[in-house]
Amino acid sequence: MTEQGPHHHHDIHEVEEELRHDLAAERATLDESIKHDYSTSDTGIVPLDKRRPMWHFMGLWTTFVAGFSYMFLGFEIHDGGHSLATTAAITLIGYGFYVAYAMTGSYLGSRTGQTHGLLTRSIFGRWGSWIVSAFILVAPLGWVGYQANLLAVLWDGFYSWGNLFTLTLLLAGVMILNNLLGFTGISVFARYLVTPILILWCIYMVLKAVITDHSKLGGTPPQSFSLPFWVAVVAVIGFSMWGNEPDIFRYGKPKFWFSFGAYAFGLVMGLLLFAIGGWMMADLAHTADFGPVIRYTTDY
C-alpha cells in the first residue's frame, strides 16, 4: 500500500493537470468566439476549421422553435375551428414551405461563411446592405415585442399582476439588452437546461392527454374566428421563419443537406410537438383566453 501511494498521487496530479489544461483551452475558445465572430469587412469568413458539428445546430435550432409561443400557435389554430389532424397537417405543410427557403439560405451562409451584411454588400453595395439590414432588424424587433407581451400575459395568467403594457415594455427592454450584450452563459443555460426541460414537460403533457383524455380530443372544435386552412399555413411559416438562417449556419459545414437534420429535429421536438400540445390544452380547457389556458395547462 505504501509503495503504491506515490504512484497514486502522481496519477491524481496528472489528471488535475489535464483538467486544468482542458478548462484553459475551453476558456480560450470561448474568449475567442466572444471577441471575434468573423463579421468584419477585414475578416468576414468563418474558417473551415471553426465550423461546428451537426449536434450543435440541432440543439441551437430547437431553442428557437420550442416554447410557449408555439403552444400559442396551437391555441390559435384550434380556435380557428381546425381539428387535431388538420392542425398537424397545417404545421407540417407550413414548416415544409419554410424549410425549402431555409435550407437554401443556410447553404448560402455555410458556403460563403459570411454574414447577411457582407453578402448583401457584395451584391447591392453599402447602401443596399443597410436597407436589407434594416429589414432584418425590424422583423425581429416585432418578434421581441410579441414574445415580451406573451410572457407578460403568461405571468398575468398565473399571478393576476395586471399592468400588461408596462410589464411588456420592461421585458422587451431586458430582451433587447440581453441580445446587445451577448450573454453567452444565458444562451448556454437556455440550450442545455431550459429547452430540454420544456421538451420533456410538453412530451409528458401530450402523452397524458392521449392516454387519459383521448376520448375528449376528437372532432372539430367550434370556430371562434375565421382562420382558413392556407391562412393558418402562412401563420406557421411566419412563426417558423427567423430571417437569420445564413448568419447561423455560416458556422456549419458547406454542404446543402447539412442543415436539414437541425430543421427536422426542431420540427419534431419543437414546433410540431408544442403546436399539438397547445391544441390539446385549448380543447380541454374550453377557452380561447391565453392566460387561463396556460394556467389550466400548468394545473393539468
C-alpha positions as a LaTeX table, in Angstrom:
\begin{tabular}{lrrr}
\hline
Residue & $x$ (\AA) & $y$ (\AA) & $z$ (\AA) \\
\hline
Met1 & 0.00 & 0.00 & 0.00 \\
Thr2 & 2.77 & 2.42 & 0.89 \\
Glu3 & 4.60 & 1.62 & $-2.36$ \\
Gln4 & 1.52 & 2.41 & $-4.44$ \\
Gly5 & 0.88 & 5.71 & $-2.65$ \\
Pro6 & 3.32 & 7.91 & $-4.62$ \\
His7 & 2.16 & 6.48 & $-7.92$ \\
His8 & $-1.43$ & 7.09 & $-6.93$ \\
His9 & $-0.74$ & 10.73 & $-6.06$ \\
His10 & 1.23 & 11.10 & $-9.28$ \\
Asp11 & $-1.79$ & 9.88 & $-11.30$ \\
Ile12 & $-4.08$ & 12.33 & $-9.49$ \\
His13 & $-1.72$ & 15.21 & $-10.31$ \\
Glu14 & $-1.69$ & 14.17 & $-13.96$ \\
Val15 & $-5.49$ & 14.10 & $-14.09$ \\
Glu16 & $-5.70$ & 17.50 & $-12.38$ \\
Glu17 & $-3.19$ & 18.92 & $-14.83$ \\
Glu18 & $-5.17$ & 17.57 & $-17.79$ \\
Leu19 & $-8.37$ & 19.07 & $-16.41$ \\
Arg20 & $-6.72$ & 22.45 & $-15.94$ \\
His21 & $-5.38$ & 22.27 & $-19.48$ \\
Asp22 & $-8.83$ & 21.40 & $-20.89$ \\
Leu23 & $-10.52$ & 24.20 & $-18.95$ \\
Ala24 & $-7.91$ & 26.67 & $-20.13$ \\
Ala25 & $-8.48$ & 25.58 & $-23.73$ \\
Glu26 & $-12.27$ & 25.95 & $-23.35$ \\
Arg27 & $-11.89$ & 29.41 & $-21.84$ \\
Ala28 & $-9.58$ & 30.42 & $-24.68$ \\
Thr29 & $-12.08$ & 29.16 & $-27.28$ \\
Leu30 & $-14.97$ & 30.97 & $-25.57$ \\
Asp31 & $-12.94$ & 34.16 & $-25.25$ \\
Glu32 & $-12.01$ & 33.99 & $-28.94$ \\
Ser33 & $-15.63$ & 33.45 & $-30.02$ \\
Ile34 & $-16.78$ & 36.43 & $-27.95$ \\
Lys35 & $-14.06$ & 38.78 & $-29.17$ \\
His36 & $-14.24$ & 37.79 & $-32.82$ \\
Asp37 & $-17.25$ & 36.38 & $-34.69$ \\
Tyr38 & $-15.85$ & 36.77 & $-38.23$ \\
Ser39 & $-18.27$ & 39.54 & $-39.16$ \\
Thr40 & $-15.92$ & 42.39 & $-40.09$ \\
Ser41 & $-15.02$ & 43.51 & $-43.59$ \\
Asp42 & $-11.39$ & 42.52 & $-42.94$ \\
Thr43 & $-12.12$ & 39.03 & $-41.64$ \\
Gly44 & $-15.66$ & 38.16 & $-42.63$ \\
Ile45 & $-15.46$ & 34.47 & $-43.48$ \\
Val46 & $-15.72$ & 31.74 & $-40.85$ \\
Pro47 & $-12.69$ & 29.44 & $-41.39$ \\
Leu48 & $-13.45$ & 25.80 & $-42.16$ \\
Asp49 & $-11.61$ & 24.66 & $-39.03$ \\
Lys50 & $-14.01$ & 26.78 & $-36.92$ \\
Arg51 & $-17.18$ & 25.14 & $-38.25$ \\
Arg52 & $-19.48$ & 23.38 & $-35.74$ \\
Pro53 & $-20.85$ & 19.80 & $-35.77$ \\
Met54 & $-24.48$ & 18.90 & $-36.54$ \\
Trp55 & $-25.48$ & 18.29 & $-32.92$ \\
His56 & $-24.56$ & 21.90 & $-32.11$ \\
Phe57 & $-27.14$ & 23.19 & $-34.59$ \\
Met58 & $-29.75$ & 20.65 & $-33.57$ \\
Gly59 & $-29.60$ & 21.91 & $-30.00$ \\
Leu60 & $-29.41$ & 25.56 & $-31.04$ \\
Trp61 & $-32.29$ & 25.45 & $-33.51$ \\
Thr62 & $-34.55$ & 23.58 & $-31.10$ \\
Thr63 & $-34.27$ & 26.52 & $-28.68$ \\
Phe64 & $-35.72$ & 28.67 & $-31.47$ \\
Val65 & $-38.80$ & 26.52 & $-32.14$ \\
Ala66 & $-39.70$ & 25.13 & $-28.71$ \\
Gly67 & $-41.63$ & 27.10 & $-26.10$ \\
Phe68 & $-44.90$ & 28.64 & $-25.00$ \\
Ser69 & $-45.14$ & 30.83 & $-28.11$ \\
Tyr70 & $-45.57$ & 27.73 & $-30.26$ \\
Met71 & $-48.27$ & 26.44 & $-27.96$ \\
Phe72 & $-49.99$ & 29.74 & $-28.73$ \\
Leu73 & $-49.91$ & 28.71 & $-32.40$ \\
Gly74 & $-51.80$ & 25.55 & $-31.44$ \\
Phe75 & $-54.31$ & 27.64 & $-29.46$ \\
Glu76 & $-55.00$ & 29.88 & $-32.46$ \\
Ile77 & $-55.40$ & 27.03 & $-34.96$ \\
His78 & $-57.77$ & 25.30 & $-32.53$ \\
Asp79 & $-59.86$ & 28.45 & $-32.11$ \\
Gly80 & $-59.92$ & 28.80 & $-35.89$ \\
Gly81 & $-62.05$ & 25.64 & $-35.95$ \\
His82 & $-59.46$ & 23.08 & $-37.09$ \\
Ser83 & $-59.25$ & 19.51 & $-35.83$ \\
Leu84 & $-56.13$ & 17.94 & $-34.32$ \\
Ala85 & $-55.29$ & 16.09 & $-37.54$ \\
Thr86 & $-55.74$ & 19.27 & $-39.57$ \\
Thr87 & $-53.55$ & 21.16 & $-37.10$ \\
Ala88 & $-50.74$ & 18.62 & $-37.61$ \\
Ala89 & $-51.17$ & 18.87 & $-41.40$ \\
Ile90 & $-51.10$ & 22.69 & $-41.30$ \\
Thr91 & $-47.93$ & 22.63 & $-39.19$ \\
Leu92 & $-46.17$ & 20.14 & $-41.47$ \\
Ile93 & $-47.09$ & 21.95 & $-44.69$ \\
Gly94 & $-46.15$ & 25.38 & $-43.35$ \\
Tyr95 & $-42.85$ & 24.14 & $-41.96$ \\
Gly96 & $-42.14$ & 22.33 & $-45.24$ \\
Phe97 & $-42.50$ & 25.57 & $-47.20$ \\
Tyr98 & $-40.27$ & 27.29 & $-44.68$ \\
Val99 & $-37.53$ & 24.63 & $-44.85$ \\
Ala100 & $-37.42$ & 24.94 & $-48.65$ \\
Tyr101 & $-36.35$ & 28.55 & $-48.14$ \\
Ala102 & $-34.31$ & 27.98 & $-45.00$ \\
Met103 & $-32.06$ & 25.26 & $-46.43$ \\
Thr104 & $-31.19$ & 27.47 & $-49.39$ \\
Gly105 & $-30.39$ & 30.38 & $-47.07$ \\
Ser106 & $-28.43$ & 28.12 & $-44.73$ \\
Tyr107 & $-26.38$ & 26.74 & $-47.59$ \\
Leu108 & $-25.65$ & 30.27 & $-48.80$ \\
Gly109 & $-24.33$ & 31.12 & $-45.34$ \\
Ser110 & $-22.28$ & 27.93 & $-44.91$ \\
Arg111 & $-20.92$ & 28.06 & $-48.47$ \\
Thr112 & $-19.65$ & 31.63 & $-48.14$ \\
Gly113 & $-19.11$ & 31.81 & $-44.37$ \\
Gln114 & $-20.31$ & 35.42 & $-44.48$ \\
Thr115 & $-22.99$ & 37.38 & $-42.61$ \\
His116 & $-26.09$ & 38.87 & $-44.22$ \\
Gly117 & $-24.46$ & 42.28 & $-44.15$ \\
Leu118 & $-21.33$ & 41.22 & $-46.00$ \\
Leu119 & $-23.25$ & 39.12 & $-48.51$ \\
Thr120 & $-25.65$ & 41.92 & $-49.42$ \\
Arg121 & $-22.82$ & 44.46 & $-49.58$ \\
Ser122 & $-21.07$ & 42.39 & $-52.25$ \\
Ile123 & $-24.28$ & 42.38 & $-54.33$ \\
Phe124 & $-26.17$ & 45.61 & $-53.58$ \\
Gly125 & $-23.36$ & 47.81 & $-52.31$ \\
Arg126 & $-23.09$ & 49.61 & $-48.99$ \\
Trp127 & $-26.45$ & 51.43 & $-49.16$ \\
Gly128 & $-28.25$ & 48.32 & $-50.36$ \\
Ser129 & $-26.74$ & 46.35 & $-47.49$ \\
Trp130 & $-28.01$ & 48.92 & $-44.99$ \\
Ile131 & $-31.53$ & 48.68 & $-46.41$ \\
Val132 & $-31.53$ & 44.87 & $-46.22$ \\
Ser133 & $-30.08$ & 45.00 & $-42.70$ \\
Ala134 & $-32.81$ & 47.43 & $-41.63$ \\
Phe135 & $-35.48$ & 44.98 & $-42.79$ \\
Ile136 & $-33.72$ & 42.16 & $-40.95$ \\
Leu137 & $-33.71$ & 44.34 & $-37.82$ \\
Val138 & $-37.38$ & 45.39 & $-37.95$ \\
Ala139 & $-38.89$ & 41.89 & $-38.10$ \\
Pro140 & $-37.01$ & 40.53 & $-35.05$ \\
Leu141 & $-37.95$ & 43.66 & $-33.10$ \\
Gly142 & $-41.59$ & 42.84 & $-33.77$ \\
Trp143 & $-40.95$ & 39.29 & $-32.58$ \\
Val144 & $-39.33$ & 40.61 & $-29.40$ \\
Gly145 & $-42.43$ & 42.72 & $-28.75$ \\
Tyr146 & $-44.67$ & 39.72 & $-29.37$ \\
Gln147 & $-42.63$ & 37.48 & $-27.06$ \\
Ala148 & $-42.49$ & 40.14 & $-24.35$ \\
Asn149 & $-46.27$ & 40.62 & $-24.46$ \\
Leu150 & $-46.80$ & 36.84 & $-24.50$ \\
Leu151 & $-44.65$ & 36.47 & $-21.39$ \\
Ala152 & $-46.46$ & 39.35 & $-19.68$ \\
Val153 & $-49.84$ & 37.75 & $-20.43$ \\
Leu154 & $-48.48$ & 34.41 & $-19.25$ \\
Trp155 & $-47.40$ & 35.83 & $-15.88$ \\
Asp156 & $-50.68$ & 37.72 & $-15.57$ \\
Gly157 & $-52.50$ & 34.43 & $-16.15$ \\
Phe158 & $-50.52$ & 32.84 & $-13.34$ \\
Tyr159 & $-50.48$ & 35.68 & $-10.81$ \\
Ser160 & $-53.06$ & 38.28 & $-12.00$ \\
Trp161 & $-50.43$ & 41.04 & $-11.88$ \\
Gly162 & $-52.08$ & 43.40 & $-14.38$ \\
Asn163 & $-50.15$ & 46.38 & $-15.86$ \\
Leu164 & $-49.53$ & 44.37 & $-19.04$ \\
Phe165 & $-48.31$ & 47.33 & $-21.11$ \\
Thr166 & $-45.68$ & 48.39 & $-18.56$ \\
Leu167 & $-44.56$ & 44.82 & $-17.97$ \\
Thr168 & $-44.31$ & 44.22 & $-21.74$ \\
Leu169 & $-42.08$ & 47.29 & $-22.20$ \\
Leu170 & $-39.85$ & 46.20 & $-19.31$ \\
Leu171 & $-39.48$ & 42.64 & $-20.60$ \\
Ala172 & $-38.81$ & 43.83 & $-24.15$ \\
Gly173 & $-36.05$ & 46.12 & $-22.86$ \\
Val174 & $-34.43$ & 43.26 & $-20.95$ \\
Met175 & $-34.60$ & 41.01 & $-24.02$ \\
Ile176 & $-33.01$ & 43.62 & $-26.27$ \\
Leu177 & $-30.29$ & 44.35 & $-23.69$ \\
Asn178 & $-29.53$ & 40.64 & $-23.47$ \\
Asn179 & $-29.04$ & 40.42 & $-27.25$ \\
Leu180 & $-26.92$ & 43.57 & $-27.42$ \\
Leu181 & $-24.55$ & 42.44 & $-24.66$ \\
Gly182 & $-24.49$ & 38.83 & $-25.80$ \\
Phe183 & $-24.77$ & 36.92 & $-22.54$ \\
Thr184 & $-23.17$ & 33.64 & $-23.60$ \\
Gly185 & $-23.95$ & 31.96 & $-20.28$ \\
Ile186 & $-27.67$ & 32.65 & $-20.71$ \\
Ser187 & $-27.71$ & 31.07 & $-24.17$ \\
Val188 & $-25.90$ & 28.00 & $-22.85$ \\
Phe189 & $-28.34$ & 27.84 & $-19.92$ \\
Ala190 & $-31.30$ & 28.00 & $-22.32$ \\
Arg191 & $-29.91$ & 25.43 & $-24.71$ \\
Tyr192 & $-28.75$ & 22.75 & $-22.31$ \\
Leu193 & $-31.16$ & 23.14 & $-19.38$ \\
Val194 & $-34.32$ & 25.15 & $-20.08$ \\
Thr195 & $-35.15$ & 23.77 & $-23.53$ \\
Pro196 & $-34.71$ & 20.07 & $-22.61$ \\
Ile197 & $-36.92$ & 20.60 & $-19.54$ \\
Leu198 & $-39.59$ & 22.31 & $-21.67$ \\
Ile199 & $-39.50$ & 19.49 & $-24.22$ \\
Leu200 & $-39.83$ & 16.79 & $-21.55$ \\
Trp201 & $-42.66$ & 18.78 & $-19.96$ \\
Cys202 & $-44.51$ & 19.03 & $-23.28$ \\
Ile203 & $-43.97$ & 15.34 & $-24.11$ \\
Tyr204 & $-45.41$ & 14.40 & $-20.71$ \\
Met205 & $-48.38$ & 16.73 & $-21.26$ \\
Val206 & $-49.17$ & 15.32 & $-24.72$ \\
Leu207 & $-48.80$ & 11.71 & $-23.59$ \\
Lys208 & $-51.03$ & 12.34 & $-20.59$ \\
Ala209 & $-53.70$ & 13.89 & $-22.82$ \\
Val210 & $-53.51$ & 11.00 & $-25.29$ \\
Ile211 & $-53.63$ & 8.32 & $-22.59$ \\
Thr212 & $-56.13$ & 9.77 & $-20.11$ \\
Asp213 & $-58.28$ & 12.18 & $-22.16$ \\
His214 & $-58.18$ & 10.85 & $-25.72$ \\
Ser215 & $-61.98$ & 10.49 & $-25.76$ \\
Lys216 & $-62.33$ & 14.28 & $-25.32$ \\
Leu217 & $-59.98$ & 15.24 & $-28.16$ \\
Gly218 & $-61.91$ & 14.01 & $-31.19$ \\
Gly219 & $-63.84$ & 16.00 & $-33.74$ \\
Thr220 & $-63.68$ & 19.60 & $-34.91$ \\
Pro221 & $-63.80$ & 22.35 & $-32.25$ \\
Pro222 & $-66.23$ & 25.28 & $-32.54$ \\
Gln223 & $-64.83$ & 28.20 & $-34.53$ \\
Ser224 & $-64.10$ & 31.35 & $-32.52$ \\
Phe225 & $-62.92$ & 33.33 & $-35.56$ \\
Ser226 & $-62.28$ & 32.79 & $-39.26$ \\
Leu227 & $-58.95$ & 31.10 & $-39.98$ \\
Pro228 & $-58.90$ & 29.42 & $-43.43$ \\
Phe229 & $-56.54$ & 26.48 & $-43.97$ \\
Trp230 & $-53.97$ & 28.33 & $-46.09$ \\
Val231 & $-54.03$ & 31.39 & $-43.85$ \\
Ala232 & $-53.10$ & 29.07 & $-40.98$ \\
Val233 & $-50.29$ & 27.63 & $-43.13$ \\
Val234 & $-48.97$ & 31.17 & $-43.68$ \\
Ala235 & $-49.13$ & 31.73 & $-39.90$ \\
Val236 & $-46.97$ & 28.63 & $-39.36$ \\
Ile237 & $-44.44$ & 29.96 & $-41.89$ \\
Gly238 & $-44.39$ & 33.27 & $-40.03$ \\
Phe239 & $-43.81$ & 31.54 & $-36.70$ \\
Ser240 & $-41.04$ & 29.36 & $-38.17$ \\
Met241 & $-39.08$ & 31.99 & $-40.06$ \\
Trp242 & $-36.31$ & 33.92 & $-38.33$ \\
Gly243 & $-34.51$ & 35.54 & $-41.26$ \\
Asn244 & $-31.01$ & 34.97 & $-39.83$ \\
Glu245 & $-30.57$ & 31.42 & $-41.13$ \\
Pro246 & $-27.49$ & 32.28 & $-43.25$ \\
Asp247 & $-25.87$ & 34.02 & $-40.27$ \\
Ile248 & $-26.37$ & 31.00 & $-38.02$ \\
Phe249 & $-25.39$ & 28.28 & $-40.47$ \\
Arg250 & $-22.29$ & 30.07 & $-41.73$ \\
Tyr251 & $-20.70$ & 28.15 & $-38.87$ \\
Gly252 & $-21.90$ & 24.87 & $-40.42$ \\
Lys253 & $-20.32$ & 22.53 & $-42.95$ \\
Pro254 & $-20.57$ & 23.87 & $-46.53$ \\
Lys255 & $-22.96$ & 21.13 & $-47.71$ \\
Phe256 & $-26.51$ & 21.72 & $-48.94$ \\
Trp257 & $-28.15$ & 18.99 & $-46.82$ \\
Phe258 & $-26.13$ & 19.78 & $-43.68$ \\
Ser259 & $-28.83$ & 21.97 & $-42.13$ \\
Phe260 & $-31.68$ & 19.52 & $-42.79$ \\
Gly261 & $-31.01$ & 17.48 & $-39.65$ \\
Ala262 & $-31.30$ & 20.57 & $-37.45$ \\
Tyr263 & $-34.55$ & 21.68 & $-39.09$ \\
Ala264 & $-36.06$ & 18.17 & $-38.89$ \\
Phe265 & $-35.12$ & 17.76 & $-35.23$ \\
Gly266 & $-36.54$ & 21.20 & $-34.46$ \\
Leu267 & $-39.81$ & 20.26 & $-36.17$ \\
Val268 & $-40.34$ & 17.03 & $-34.23$ \\
Met269 & $-39.12$ & 18.18 & $-30.81$ \\
Gly270 & $-40.22$ & 21.80 & $-31.13$ \\
Leu271 & $-42.80$ & 23.28 & $-33.47$ \\
Leu272 & $-44.98$ & 20.21 & $-34.13$ \\
Leu273 & $-44.84$ & 18.94 & $-30.55$ \\
Phe274 & $-45.77$ & 22.29 & $-28.98$ \\
Ala275 & $-48.43$ & 23.16 & $-31.58$ \\
Ile276 & $-50.16$ & 19.82 & $-30.98$ \\
Gly277 & $-49.81$ & 20.28 & $-27.23$ \\
Gly278 & $-51.31$ & 23.75 & $-27.47$ \\
Trp279 & $-54.27$ & 22.45 & $-29.49$ \\
Met280 & $-54.92$ & 19.71 & $-26.91$ \\
Met281 & $-54.84$ & 22.12 & $-23.97$ \\
Ala282 & $-57.14$ & 24.62 & $-25.71$ \\
Asp283 & $-59.57$ & 21.81 & $-26.47$ \\
Leu284 & $-59.57$ & 20.51 & $-22.90$ \\
Ala285 & $-59.69$ & 23.98 & $-21.29$ \\
His286 & $-62.69$ & 25.12 & $-23.40$ \\
Thr287 & $-61.43$ & 28.70 & $-23.54$ \\
Ala288 & $-59.61$ & 30.89 & $-26.07$ \\
Asp289 & $-58.07$ & 33.22 & $-23.45$ \\
Phe290 & $-54.30$ & 32.68 & $-23.36$ \\
Gly291 & $-53.75$ & 33.28 & $-19.64$ \\
Pro292 & $-56.44$ & 30.86 & $-18.42$ \\
Val293 & $-55.32$ & 28.24 & $-20.96$ \\
Ile294 & $-51.75$ & 28.41 & $-19.67$ \\
Arg295 & $-52.95$ & 28.25 & $-16.08$ \\
Tyr296 & $-55.08$ & 25.21 & $-16.97$ \\
Thr297 & $-52.10$ & 23.67 & $-18.75$ \\
Thr298 & $-49.88$ & 24.08 & $-15.71$ \\
Asp299 & $-52.51$ & 22.58 & $-13.41$ \\
Tyr300 & $-53.05$ & 19.77 & $-15.89$ \\
\hline
\end{tabular}
